[in-house]
Each structure stands twice: as structure tokens, then as C-alpha cells.
Amino acid sequence: MFDEIRRTLANNVGVYVNEPDDETKVNVHSIHTAGGNPLYYGWRVVDESTATIPVDEKQSYYPKVKYVPLELLTPAMEFNKKNLDEITAVYRCLTITDNPAFRPGPLTPTTCGFHVHVGVGAGAFSAHQVRRIACAAYATGRLFTQLLPRHRKGTFHGRTNRYYSFLAHGQDADDACQQVRMLAQNRDPKDRDANFGVDGGVDEFPLPEPAETYVSDGPLEFSWEQEKSEAPLFTRKLQRGSLPCEDLSARSFFYTSPAQVTLTADWNVPSPSDDAPAPSPTSIADAVDAVMRCPSAAAVANLMRPGRLGVSFSNLASPVWEWMPLKPTIEFRQLPSTFNADAACAWIGAMAQLCRVAIDWPWEDLATLLRRCARADTDPHAYDVFDLLVDMGCAEQAAVIQDMIVNKTAGSPFARLDEPEDRGQQRETGGADPSSSTSGGGNDTINLP
């Protein structure tokens, strides 16, 4: 099956596909990016044991389907139309094919996810860039859960950092720096970053210059009418407040606390009951203040732990992360897996633009965006995820996603159904004959130009 998919992609789409033993080879003709790890020069089809079909789903929807769990990974691509077109071509090749080996086509049960890695090519994010992206990810994370189907909200696969990160639990820059010190002291001295200090102390890192101060009580300086006139590509069809955010779970908050994750908890303390009062995560204002005081990218990444949250900074969590051989990227893990090319490209565009906004916007403009997200915490009818997307410059992506929600587009993760995205299509085919198919998630690595 794996070789068949590789041949189909190479022959029908013309893309470069890494062979299983190709990890040490460099495709010198790569059109995607220069430098970096050769592992990410071509498309890859790999085994993914976690991409399983739960028993209840298989019995109800896929009783006669034989499947192969796999993961489809893109090359490291610059974010541009040419590469988005290539993603679209690959998706269509795998979903619209006469090859009987692929019937009934790719399946995406509830266990499968769609992960987008954002980086800066062969280089690495600066500490300043990581601080800003973390501020944006924390502030916007709750709003982005409005776009997730119910089976994806609040689950282990991608809980929002806004509720469950160490930052949400009240840790600050000093706590993060202490964790980085512990990591550094466990490294061989020759592997430590030269700028980290011979004793692994983070106190030698300078604070952000110039200082960036977040004003929590600043004015909300915009009007809905002005926004609509500035975004001709987006016409609102869904009322603000009609899309619920992920609920805050007292039990999940308890189990994602630093003490529980680092195994230093008092085991005599019982976990909260399902009906326990909701905890109070760190406010956006206090979180931004804590992040901007972090003197290194590793410190920020440790504040955004645990690693399997909606936005993962785990690849940056080591004090010597520039030394790490794989990929110094930030991973957006919230979305369920999809083989709808338009949905995939819309989400990729939104996540890439979020990082670009965080890095490139003047601080005053970025702080205004963060204040608007804070306003949504108290008044869901004042600001929602579509306002956020429009503010970010993603009106086109907002329109695509909104139409998928309104029209309940088949195969779209934004259809907001209680069931996996491909079940409707599976019912139409009836699953009459045992078929061999593929079940798996996808990874896209996007580099900001």
C-alpha cells in the first residue's frame, strides 16, 4: 500500500516522494526550500500506529473496511500559492482515483489529526519571535476552538493552550527559566548553546529590547461596520456567539498542572469531580506579561507545555534547540485530519498568517488584537473567530471556512458534525464490499518567506 501511494503521487502528480531509505539523501532539485534537514525535501508516506479506527466507529460505519494506518507528510514548503496548489493536487490524486487499491478512499476517523508546522526555513525562530507567537497563540487559542468539531474539543489530541498550558496554570518566566536550567545541566557541555552560558544559567540572557508592555485596559478601538467595509471577501452569515468555544474542564485542568505532568504532585490530593467549579486560567494580560519577560525561546516553550496541546512549542523547549537535528518549528495540532483540500489550505493559511502577524506587526497593533481576544472572554457576542480571521488579514480563509460550516460541506472538518468527516460519504457507498483503504493524519511544514 505504501509503495503504491508513493508511485501514484510520483507518477500522477509529479511530486518528489522520499523512499523509505531516503532520509540521508538530498533532493538537489527541491523547489520547496533551501537548506535544512533532507528528511523534509520530499513527500513522505509513513506508518502511523496511532491512526486507528475506534471499535465503536468501525462497527457502526466501517464494518467491512480493511485499512492501513499511515501518515502523509509534506515537504518543508514556503507559504505561497504554488505550494498550496501542490498540496491540492496531492489531495485530489488520493481522493479521486481509479486505483481499486485506494477504494473507498482515505478515511479520517476521530483519532486522526492534521498538524501544521510553521518555521523560518533552514534557520530558527529568534527568542523575540517565539515570545510574540506564544502571546498570539495563547490569546487566540480559545477562539480558534470555535471551528473545531465536537469530537475534537477538549480532547487529548489538542486541548487549547489558553486553558491547559503551564502558563494558564500560573507559571511565570522564573519558573520556566528554572526548568531550562535543569535541562541544560543534564546536557553535555559541548552540546550547550554558546550563548547559554557555561553553567547553563539563563540569567545572562537579556530581556526583550525595546520592552514591550501589554496594556490590559486599553480601548477597543474599532467598529463592526469598519471591519466589514475593509473585508470585501467576507460576508458574515453566522451570528457572533453562535459557535461555542471549547469548555474549560476542571478535571483536565487538574491533570495538566505542572505538578501532575512533572510527577511531583501530592498523590493524596484527589482529582476534582466532573461537576467541580471551573478553575481560573491566567488572564491574557498576565500571560502576555509573563511571556514577554522570558529571556529565551526555550523558556517560552516551557511555559507553553505540555507538548500535546493545540499549539506545541516542544521542538523549541530544549536550551540547545538550535542543536537539535529535526525541525525547530511550532506545531499547530488542533484540527482533525482532512482530505478536503480547500479546508486544509484555508487552515494552513490561517496558521501561517497568525505567526506572520505576531512577528511582523507593530506591537501596538498586535496588542490591540490581543485585547480584542480578551474582550471575547467576557462577551462572546462582541468578537468571534471570524472577526479574528478578518483582523489578521485572512478574510478569504474566513469565507471558505464559514461556507463549509453553513453548507455542512462533506469531508470538511469545519462541518461541525458529531461524527468523523468522511462518515456521510461512507454511508453513500454503503461499504458493501470489503475494501482496502488508508487511515491517517497529515503533517504540513510551512516556512514563512
N, C-alpha and C positions, 0 to 999 in steps of 0.2 A: 504493500500500500504506500509506504513512504517513498520508495523509488518511483512508483507510478505517478505520485503527485509531483515529485521533482521533475520527471520527464515532461509531464503535462505543462508545468509552468515554463520550463525552458523552451519547449517546442511551440506552444500556443501563444505565449506572451512575449517570449524572447528575453526574459529576465535572467540574470545570473543567479544560479542556485548553488549554494555550498554543498559539496558532497560530505558524507559523514566523516571522512578523514581529512577534510579540507581546512581544519581550524588553524593550521600554521601557515597556510598559503595566502598570498596577497593577490587579489584580482587587480592588476595594474590598470585595467580598463574601466574601473568603477566610475560610474557617473554620479555617485551619490555624495561622497565626502572624501576629503584627502586626509591621510594620516589616521591615527587611531588603531584600534585592535583589528587585525584582519578577520576576526571572527564575525564582524558585523559589516563586511563588504557585500555579502550576497544574502538572498532569501534563504531561510533555513526551515526545514520541517523536522521536528524532533519529537521524541516520545514525551508524553506528559501524563504521568501516572495519576495525578490528582484530577484530571479531566474525566471523571466517571459520571455515569448516569445513576442517580439515586434509585433505590429499589422501587419506591412508590411511583416515580416518574416513568421508569421503564415498564412497569406493569400496566400503567394507565395509558401511556402514549406511544411507547416504542416496544411493544411486546415481542415483535418478530425481527427486530433490527439487530444485526451484528455490527459492532462499531469498533473503531480503533482510536484510542485516546492519543491525541497529538497536540502539538503547539506549533503555530505558524509564526515565524519571526521575520520581520522586515530587515533590510539592511539599515545602517545608520544613514538617514536621509536628511538633507537640508529641507526646510519647510518651504516648499514652493509648489506651484501648480503642476509642473512636470512630474514631480514625485508623487503627488496626490493622484494624478492620473494613472500612474503605475500601480498604486495600491488598488484603485478602482478596477483596473484591468485584471489584476490577480484575483480579486474577489469574484468578478464575473466569470473568470475562467473556471473557478472551483464550484460555482453555483449553477452555471448554465453550461452544461457539458453533456455530450452524448456518450461519455465513457460509462459503461454499466458498472464499473468498479466503484463509482462515486455515488451511485443511487442509494437512497433518496437524496443524497447531498449532505453537506456539513450540518451537524446537529450542535446546538448550543444549550445544553441543559443548565440548570441553575448553578452548578458547580463551576462553570467556565467564566473566565473574566477576560476583559480587553484592557491591556496595560499600555500606557503611552510613556515612554522615557524621553525626557527633554534634556538636552545637553548643549554644549557650545563647540561641537566638533571634536577634534583631537585634543583640545585643551581641557580646561576645567573651570568651573564657576569660581569667581572670586568670593571671598567671605562677604563682601559688601552685597554682591548679587544674591547670595544664598540668604542673607538676612532679609532682603526685600521680598524674595519669593516666598519665604516662610511667613512673613507678615500677610502677604496676599492669600496664601493657601489657607491660613488659619481663619482669616476674616471671611473668605468666600466659601469655605468648605460646607457650611450648613446650607447655604442657598443652592449649591450645586446638587445636593441630595434631592431637591425637588424634581430633578429629571430622572431619578432612578426608579425602576420598577420596584414593587413592594418586596419581592423576594431578595432584593439586593440591599435594602436599607437596614442598617444596624446589624449586619451580619459580620462574621469573622473575616469575610473576604475584603472588606474595605470600609470599616467604620470611619466616620469623619474625625479628622484631627481636632476639629472645633470642640468636640466633646471628650475625646478619649486619649489625647496625647499627654505626655508628661507636662507639657506647657499648660494644657487645660486643667491638670491636677494641681497647678500652683507652683511648679518648679520654676526657678529663675536662672539667670546667667551663671551665678555662683554654683548652683547645683550641677549645671551642665558642664562647667569647667572642671569640677571635681571628677566627674565621670570621664572626661577626656584625659585628665592626669592619670587615672587608673589604667586606661587603655594604653597610654604612652609608656608607662613604666613596665608594662608587660611586653613591650616591643624590644627587639634587638636594637642597640644604639645605632648601628649602621643603617637601619631601616627608617629611622626617625627623620621627619622633615627638617631640613636645615633651619627653617625659620621657627621651629617649635621650641628650640632651646635644648641644651644638652641634658638637662634634668627633667625634661618633659613638662615644665611649668608653663601654663598658658598666660601667666601674668605679664609676660613680656610682649604679648600681642597688644597693639594699640587699639583703642576704642574707635568707633566709626568717626571719620573726619570728612566733611564737617558733621557735627552732631545733628541727628535728625529727630525732631521731637514730634510726637503724636499728640494732637490736641483733641481730647475726647469729647469736649463740649463745643466743638466748632459748629458753625451754622451749616445747615443742609441747603446748599446754595444751588438749587436747580428746580425746574418745574417740569411736570409731565408733558405739557404742551411743547416746550422747547425740545425735549428729547425726541418726541415723535417727529418734529419737523427736521431734526438733524439725522434721522434714520429712515430714509425713504424705502429701504429694502425690508423694513419690518413693520407690519401692521398687527397690532395686538388683537388676538382672538380669545385669549384666556384671561379671566379676571385675576387681578392680584389677590393672593390668598387662597386661590382655588387648588393650588398644588401644595400638598403638605410636605414639610421637611422631615428628615429622619427624627424619630423620637429619641429623647435622652433616657437611657436605661440606667437606673441606679445599680443594678447588678453588673452590667458591662462596665460602668464607671469604676466599680469596686475592683473588678478583675484586671483592669488596665492601669491600675495605680502603679507608681514606681515600685512600691514595696512588694506588690504581688508579682510584677514582671521580673524583678531582680531577686526574687525568692528571699527577701528579708522581712517578710510580713510576720506578724504575730498570728500564728495559726489558731489561736484560741478565740480570735475575733470572728464571729460568724458573718457570712455574706448576707447582704440585705435581701429582703423578700421582694417578690415581684411588685408588690404594691407600696414599697417604701417611698418616702418623699424623694423627689428628684434632686440630685445634687446641683451645685452651682459651679460650673466650669469657669475658668479665668475669663474675664471680660476681654473683648477685643482690644480695648485701650491698654489694659495692663499687660496683655500678651505682647502687643507690639513694643511696649516699653522694655519688656524682658528680652525679646529677640534682639532689639537694636543695641542692647548692652552686651551681647555675646561677642567676644573678641575673635572668634574663628568660625569657619564653616562647620568644623566638627562639633563645636559647642551648640550651634544652631540645630544641627542634625540630631543631637542627643535630646534636645528639648522637644523635637517633633516625633520622638519614639512613642510607642513601639513601632516596629518596622512594617507591620502588615496593615497599617491604617490606610485611609483613602489616598493620601499623598505620602509617599515614602521617601525619606531622605537617607535611608540606610546606607546607600553607596557612598555617602559623604561622612559617615559617622566616625570613621577612624581618624585619629590625629595625623596620620600619614596617608590620607586618602588619595593624594596625588600619586603615591607609590603603587596603589592597588591596580592590578593589571586589567581589570574588566572594563567597567564603564562608570565614570563619575557623573551619573545622571540623577535627575529627580524623577520619580516614577509616580504616575497618576493611575491608581488602581480601581477607581470606583465603579466604572462602567461594566456591566455584564458583557460577555462575549457576543459578537455580532458578525454576521456576514452580509449586512446591508452596507454597501459601500458609501452611500450618502451619509448614513448615520456615523460611520467610522470617520469619515473625512471631516464632518462637522465637529465631532468631539476632539479630534486631533487639532483642528484649527483653534478651537476654544482654549485648549490647554496650552498650546504653544503661545497664543496671544496673551494668556494670563501671565506667563513668565516674561514675555516681552514688555508688557505693561509695567510689571513690577520692577524690571531692570531699567527701563528707558524713561519712564515718566518722571517729570519733576516731582519732588517729594510732596509739594503742596497738592498736586493733582492726585497723586496716589493716596495721600491721607484723606482727601475728600471721598474717594472711592471706598476706603475702609470705614469711614464714618457712615456712609450710606448702608453698608452691610450691617453695621452696629444698629442702625435705625430699624432694620428689618427684624432684629432680635425682639424688639418690643412692639412693632407694628407690622405684621405680615401683609397688611393691605396697603402699605406705603411703598414697598420696594420688594421686588422678587427677582428670580434668576434671569428673567428676560430683560429687566431693567439693567441688571448687571452685565449681561452679554452685550447689550447695546452700548452701555457706557464704555466697555472695553474695546469697542470697535468691531464687534462680532455680530452685527445686525443680520448679515446673510446667514450665518450659522444659527442664529436665534430663529429666523424664519423657517429654516429647514426642520429644526427640532420641533418647533411649535406645530407645524403642519403634520408631522409624524404623530404627535400626541393627539391632535384633533381628529385626524383621519384613521387613527389606530393602524398605522401602516404595518403590514405584515413583515415580520423579520426585523423590525426596528426595536432596539432596547428602550426607546422612548414611548412605546405604545402604552406603557403603564398598565400592563395586564398582570394578573396574579399568577401567570404561568410563563414558562420559557417562551422565548420569542418565536421559535420555529414550530410550536405545537399546532397552531392553526393550519399551517401548511401540511403538517404530518397527518392531520385528520383528513385533509382533502385527498391525499394519496392513499389513505386508508391502511397503509402498512401491510398490504395484502400478502406480499411475498417477503421472505427473509432477504435482507439486503445487507451489504457491507457498506458502512459509511464511516465518516470521521467525526470525532467529537473532540473539541479542543478550544483553547483560548488563543489569543493573538497578542503579540508584542510589537509595538511600533516605536522605533527610536528616531526622534526628531531633533535635528540640530538647528538652533537659531542662527540665521546668517549673521 
